[in-house]
Amino acid sequence: MSQDSATATEAVRKLSGRRRREVVAVLLFSGGPIFESSIPLSVFGIDRQDAGVPRYRLLVCSGEEGPLRTTGGLELTAPYGLEAISRAGTVVVPAWRSITSPPPVEALDALRRAHEEGARIVGLCTGAFVLAAAGLLDGRPATTHWMYAPTLAKRYPSVHVDPRELFVDDGDVLTSAGTAAGIDLCLHIVRSDHGTEAAGALARRLVVPPRRSGGQERYLDRSLPEEIGSDPLAEVVAWALEHLHEQFDVETLAARAYMSRRTFDRRFRSLTGSAPLQWLITQRVLQAQRLLETSDYSVDEVAGRCGFRSPVALRGHFRRQLGSSPAAYRAAYRARRPQGGGPEQVVTAGEPVVPSQSIPVSRRAPLPAQAGPSPSGPSTAVADTGRGEHGKPGSEAYAAGRPALPGQRSAP
């Protein structure tokens, strides 16, 4: 895009005169979960000026004919319809009822029109599927609940899905991970609009931390995406999960699938939304996490039992994925267990655990792990090495299996 056309596009997207950022429209649909739906209503719909929180004007809009049925069979009646979105400078879609069904066309048209007129569009959890269906996430970084991230990446390949983030701020379009991460993103919006003190005051009222550390990595599990269950690659993926204690690389998996490395990379990404090398490293780190929590193996033994060729490789990937060393993670986990909770930071062997801050991804370079093979061809890095083919921080690092944590960019 030329500079002139880019300038013209920005001019079109400037907030129109009838829209103001502090006017927040929340778009509800029938079948949406009540918890996610209530988050923006609580954050933006209650007057807390006595606590130093600037006031927003809330417009609760129905995205389709009501009444709207939600969790537990409750029925809701929204005071506004889609026409009210035309007055909002911030539009929030807190959830969508099904990741397999298309949202109403009228709602998608209203979202596109709002975005064209400069409104800030926000998708919480599965609300990202509505934004993607409207085309608002094309070519952008985005996130959603880790469990649905592979489906989002597969269904909308032009969206650069990053399942590691709690939320992603791409300027005029923002998305969050599941459930409680919606609170994180709403607090971030208040912080962006009115500063740290206002967001801190609101966090105290909600009894939540003003900024949560880390991302979604700690919540990932070994379950396979639903779409892969009947695919021939499912057997290869299941074999990999059962043999994480062995040293093998993506070439081994490609051979088991009777595919070339390039074809395997492409098929794996289309099914899971993730590069196979990144997926394999993540699974090894998750296995290490479990062993550190449930066993007395030394860090060296854990590395060997998770397929890493050395403790150095384990430490490097573990820190990049979880924000602390294996020893510090184990100490912090055990310190929390007796009391059922504990401090966020624990000092072990002179090394403090410094969790990475959940800083939003802003205008991040596209993540090729979600958009097919890298222009330079598939990486030949081995999943259990300590270094691999690491490029600059950002998209190349992600594709090469070196996750760049929020607020903790890895050095080249």
URJO-V435331 format. One record per residue. N is the residue number from 1. RES is the residue in one letter. OMEGA is omega in radians with two decimals (none if undefined). Layout:
# URJO-V435331
n:N res:RES omega:OMEGA
n:N res:RES omega:OMEGA
This chain:
# URJO-V435331
n:1 res:M omega:-3.13
n:2 res:S omega:-3.12
n:3 res:Q omega:-3.14
n:4 res:D omega:-3.13
n:5 res:S omega:3.09
n:6 res:A omega:3.11
n:7 res:T omega:3.12
n:8 res:A omega:3.13
n:9 res:T omega:3.11
n:10 res:E omega:-3.13
n:11 res:A omega:3.12
n:12 res:V omega:-3.04
n:13 res:R omega:3.03
n:14 res:K omega:-3.07
n:15 res:L omega:-3.13
n:16 res:S omega:-3.03
n:17 res:G omega:-3.08
n:18 res:R omega:-3.13
n:19 res:R omega:3.08
n:20 res:R omega:-3.06
n:21 res:R omega:-3.09
n:22 res:E omega:3.00
n:23 res:V omega:-3.01
n:24 res:V omega:3.04
n:25 res:A omega:3.08
n:26 res:V omega:-3.04
n:27 res:L omega:-3.10
n:28 res:L omega:3.10
n:29 res:F omega:3.06
n:30 res:S omega:3.13
n:31 res:G omega:3.12
n:32 res:G omega:3.12
n:33 res:P omega:-3.01
n:34 res:I omega:-3.11
n:35 res:F omega:-3.13
n:36 res:E omega:-3.13
n:37 res:S omega:-3.07
n:38 res:S omega:-3.06
n:39 res:I omega:3.13
n:40 res:P omega:3.09
n:41 res:L omega:3.14
n:42 res:S omega:-3.09
n:43 res:V omega:-3.01
n:44 res:F omega:-3.03
n:45 res:G omega:-3.12
n:46 res:I omega:3.14
n:47 res:D omega:3.13
n:48 res:R omega:-3.12
n:49 res:Q omega:3.11
n:50 res:D omega:3.13
n:51 res:A omega:3.12
n:52 res:G omega:3.12
n:53 res:V omega:3.13
n:54 res:P omega:-3.05
n:55 res:R omega:3.00
n:56 res:Y omega:3.02
n:57 res:R omega:-3.04
n:58 res:L omega:3.02
n:59 res:L omega:3.12
n:60 res:V omega:-3.00
n:61 res:C omega:3.05
n:62 res:S omega:3.14
n:63 res:G omega:3.13
n:64 res:E omega:-3.12
n:65 res:E omega:-3.14
n:66 res:G omega:-0.03
n:67 res:P omega:-3.10
n:68 res:L omega:3.13
n:69 res:R omega:-3.09
n:70 res:T omega:-3.05
n:71 res:T omega:3.10
n:72 res:G omega:3.13
n:73 res:G omega:3.11
n:74 res:L omega:3.10
n:75 res:E omega:-3.13
n:76 res:L omega:3.04
n:77 res:T omega:-3.13
n:78 res:A omega:-3.11
n:79 res:P omega:-3.10
n:80 res:Y omega:3.04
n:81 res:G omega:-3.08
n:82 res:L omega:-3.11
n:83 res:E omega:-3.11
n:84 res:A omega:3.13
n:85 res:I omega:-3.12
n:86 res:S omega:-3.13
n:87 res:R omega:-3.02
n:88 res:A omega:3.03
n:89 res:G omega:3.06
n:90 res:T omega:3.14
n:91 res:V omega:-3.09
n:92 res:V omega:3.00
n:93 res:V omega:-3.00
n:94 res:P omega:-3.12
n:95 res:A omega:3.03
n:96 res:W omega:-2.94
n:97 res:R omega:-3.07
n:98 res:S omega:3.14
n:99 res:I omega:-3.11
n:100 res:T omega:-3.10
n:101 res:S omega:-3.11
n:102 res:P omega:3.08
n:103 res:P omega:3.13
n:104 res:P omega:-3.11
n:105 res:V omega:-3.12
n:106 res:E omega:3.13
n:107 res:A omega:3.13
n:108 res:L omega:3.10
n:109 res:D omega:-3.14
n:110 res:A omega:3.11
n:111 res:L omega:3.13
n:112 res:R omega:-3.13
n:113 res:R omega:3.13
n:114 res:A omega:3.14
n:115 res:H omega:3.12
n:116 res:E omega:-3.13
n:117 res:E omega:3.00
n:118 res:G omega:3.14
n:119 res:A omega:3.04
n:120 res:R omega:-3.07
n:121 res:I omega:-3.04
n:122 res:V omega:3.06
n:123 res:G omega:3.11
n:124 res:L omega:3.08
n:125 res:C omega:-3.12
n:126 res:T omega:3.01
n:127 res:G omega:3.09
n:128 res:A omega:3.12
n:129 res:F omega:3.10
n:130 res:V omega:3.11
n:131 res:L omega:3.13
n:132 res:A omega:3.13
n:133 res:A omega:3.10
n:134 res:A omega:-3.14
n:135 res:G omega:-3.06
n:136 res:L omega:3.14
n:137 res:L omega:-3.12
n:138 res:D omega:3.12
n:139 res:G omega:-3.09
n:140 res:R omega:2.95
n:141 res:P omega:-3.13
n:142 res:A omega:3.06
n:143 res:T omega:3.03
n:144 res:T omega:3.08
n:145 res:H omega:-3.07
n:146 res:W omega:-3.09
n:147 res:M omega:-3.10
n:148 res:Y omega:-3.09
n:149 res:A omega:3.10
n:150 res:P omega:3.13
n:151 res:T omega:3.11
n:152 res:L omega:-3.13
n:153 res:A omega:-3.13
n:154 res:K omega:-3.07
n:155 res:R omega:-3.12
n:156 res:Y omega:-3.03
n:157 res:P omega:3.11
n:158 res:S omega:3.09
n:159 res:V omega:-3.12
n:160 res:H omega:-3.01
n:161 res:V omega:3.08
n:162 res:D omega:-3.07
n:163 res:P omega:-3.10
n:164 res:R omega:-2.97
n:165 res:E omega:2.96
n:166 res:L omega:3.02
n:167 res:F omega:-3.14
n:168 res:V omega:3.08
n:169 res:D omega:3.09
n:170 res:D omega:3.09
n:171 res:G omega:-3.09
n:172 res:D omega:3.07
n:173 res:V omega:-3.07
n:174 res:L omega:3.12
n:175 res:T omega:3.14
n:176 res:S omega:3.02
n:177 res:A omega:-2.99
n:178 res:G omega:2.95
n:179 res:T omega:-3.02
n:180 res:A omega:3.11
n:181 res:A omega:3.03
n:182 res:G omega:3.07
n:183 res:I omega:3.12
n:184 res:D omega:-3.11
n:185 res:L omega:3.11
n:186 res:C omega:3.06
n:187 res:L omega:3.10
n:188 res:H omega:3.11
n:189 res:I omega:3.10
n:190 res:V omega:3.12
n:191 res:R omega:3.14
n:192 res:S omega:-3.09
n:193 res:D omega:-2.93
n:194 res:H omega:3.05
n:195 res:G omega:-3.05
n:196 res:T omega:-3.09
n:197 res:E omega:3.13
n:198 res:A omega:3.12
n:199 res:A omega:3.10
n:200 res:G omega:3.11
n:201 res:A omega:3.11
n:202 res:L omega:3.12
n:203 res:A omega:3.11
n:204 res:R omega:3.11
n:205 res:R omega:-3.13
n:206 res:L omega:-3.11
n:207 res:V omega:3.08
n:208 res:V omega:3.09
n:209 res:P omega:3.12
n:210 res:P omega:3.06
n:211 res:R omega:3.04
n:212 res:R omega:3.13
n:213 res:S omega:3.08
n:214 res:G omega:-3.13
n:215 res:G omega:-3.12
n:216 res:Q omega:-3.03
n:217 res:E omega:-3.05
n:218 res:R omega:-3.10
n:219 res:Y omega:-3.13
n:220 res:L omega:3.04
n:221 res:D omega:-3.03
n:222 res:R omega:-3.11
n:223 res:S omega:-3.13
n:224 res:L omega:3.03
n:225 res:P omega:-3.10
n:226 res:E omega:-3.05
n:227 res:E omega:-3.03
n:228 res:I omega:-3.01
n:229 res:G omega:-3.10
n:230 res:S omega:-3.11
n:231 res:D omega:3.10
n:232 res:P omega:3.13
n:233 res:L omega:-3.12
n:234 res:A omega:-3.13
n:235 res:E omega:3.13
n:236 res:V omega:3.13
n:237 res:V omega:3.12
n:238 res:A omega:3.10
n:239 res:W omega:-3.14
n:240 res:A omega:-3.13
n:241 res:L omega:-3.13
n:242 res:E omega:-3.06
n:243 res:H omega:-3.14
n:244 res:L omega:3.14
n:245 res:H omega:3.13
n:246 res:E omega:3.12
n:247 res:Q omega:3.05
n:248 res:F omega:-3.11
n:249 res:D omega:-3.10
n:250 res:V omega:3.07
n:251 res:E omega:3.11
n:252 res:T omega:3.13
n:253 res:L omega:3.11
n:254 res:A omega:3.13
n:255 res:A omega:3.12
n:256 res:R omega:3.12
n:257 res:A omega:-3.11
n:258 res:Y omega:-3.14
n:259 res:M omega:2.96
n:260 res:S omega:-3.13
n:261 res:R omega:-3.11
n:262 res:R omega:3.13
n:263 res:T omega:3.13
n:264 res:F omega:3.11
n:265 res:D omega:-3.09
n:266 res:R omega:-3.13
n:267 res:R omega:-3.11
n:268 res:F omega:3.14
n:269 res:R omega:-3.12
n:270 res:S omega:-3.12
n:271 res:L omega:-3.00
n:272 res:T omega:-3.07
n:273 res:G omega:-3.10
n:274 res:S omega:3.02
n:275 res:A omega:-3.08
n:276 res:P omega:3.13
n:277 res:L omega:3.11
n:278 res:Q omega:3.14
n:279 res:W omega:-3.10
n:280 res:L omega:3.12
n:281 res:I omega:3.13
n:282 res:T omega:3.14
n:283 res:Q omega:3.10
n:284 res:R omega:3.13
n:285 res:V omega:3.09
n:286 res:L omega:3.09
n:287 res:Q omega:3.09
n:288 res:A omega:3.10
n:289 res:Q omega:-3.11
n:290 res:R omega:3.14
n:291 res:L omega:3.10
n:292 res:L omega:-3.13
n:293 res:E omega:-2.93
n:294 res:T omega:-3.09
n:295 res:S omega:3.07
n:296 res:D omega:3.08
n:297 res:Y omega:3.04
n:298 res:S omega:3.13
n:299 res:V omega:3.11
n:300 res:D omega:3.13
n:301 res:E omega:3.10
n:302 res:V omega:3.12
n:303 res:A omega:-3.13
n:304 res:G omega:-3.10
n:305 res:R omega:3.13
n:306 res:C omega:3.04
n:307 res:G omega:3.07
n:308 res:F omega:-3.08
n:309 res:R omega:3.13
n:310 res:S omega:3.04
n:311 res:P omega:3.12
n:312 res:V omega:3.11
n:313 res:A omega:3.11
n:314 res:L omega:-3.08
n:315 res:R omega:-3.11
n:316 res:G omega:-3.12
n:317 res:H omega:-3.13
n:318 res:F omega:-3.13
n:319 res:R omega:-3.12
n:320 res:R omega:-3.09
n:321 res:Q omega:-3.03
n:322 res:L omega:3.03
n:323 res:G omega:3.09
n:324 res:S omega:3.09
n:325 res:S omega:3.11
n:326 res:P omega:-3.12
n:327 res:A omega:-3.14
n:328 res:A omega:3.11
n:329 res:Y omega:3.14
n:330 res:R omega:-3.14
n:331 res:A omega:-3.14
n:332 res:A omega:3.14
n:333 res:Y omega:-3.11
n:334 res:R omega:3.11
n:335 res:A omega:-3.12
n:336 res:R omega:-2.98
n:337 res:R omega:-3.06
n:338 res:P omega:-3.09
n:339 res:Q omega:-3.09
n:340 res:G omega:-3.13
n:341 res:G omega:-3.13
n:342 res:G omega:-3.10
n:343 res:P omega:3.12
n:344 res:E omega:-3.06
n:345 res:Q omega:3.13
n:346 res:V omega:3.13
n:347 res:V omega:-3.14
n:348 res:T omega:3.11
n:349 res:A omega:3.07
n:350 res:G omega:-3.12
n:351 res:E omega:3.13
n:352 res:P omega:3.02
n:353 res:V omega:-3.14
n:354 res:V omega:-3.12
n:355 res:P omega:3.14
n:356 res:S omega:3.13
n:357 res:Q omega:3.12
n:358 res:S omega:3.12
n:359 res:I omega:-3.05
n:360 res:P omega:3.00
n:361 res:V omega:-3.11
n:362 res:S omega:3.14
n:363 res:R omega:-3.13
n:364 res:R omega:3.07
n:365 res:A omega:-3.12
n:366 res:P omega:3.14
n:367 res:L omega:-3.06
n:368 res:P omega:3.10
n:369 res:A omega:-3.13
n:370 res:Q omega:-2.98
n:371 res:A omega:3.09
n:372 res:G omega:-3.04
n:373 res:P omega:3.09
n:374 res:S omega:3.13
n:375 res:P omega:-3.11
n:376 res:S omega:3.12
n:377 res:G omega:-3.08
n:378 res:P omega:3.12
n:379 res:S omega:3.09
n:380 res:T omega:-3.14
n:381 res:A omega:3.11
n:382 res:V omega:-3.00
n:383 res:A omega:-3.05
n:384 res:D omega:3.02
n:385 res:T omega:-3.10
n:386 res:G omega:-3.02
n:387 res:R omega:-3.13
n:388 res:G omega:3.14
n:389 res:E omega:-3.07
n:390 res:H omega:3.03
n:391 res:G omega:3.11
n:392 res:K omega:3.13
n:393 res:P omega:3.10
n:394 res:G omega:-2.98
n:395 res:S omega:-3.13
n:396 res:E omega:3.13
n:397 res:A omega:-3.13
n:398 res:Y omega:-3.11
n:399 res:A omega:-3.12
n:400 res:A omega:3.06
n:401 res:G omega:3.09
n:402 res:R omega:-3.04
n:403 res:P omega:3.06
n:404 res:A omega:-3.05
n:405 res:L omega:3.09
n:406 res:P omega:3.09
n:407 res:G omega:-3.09
n:408 res:Q omega:-3.13
n:409 res:R omega:-3.12
n:410 res:S omega:3.10
n:411 res:A omega:-3.14
n:412 res:P omega:none
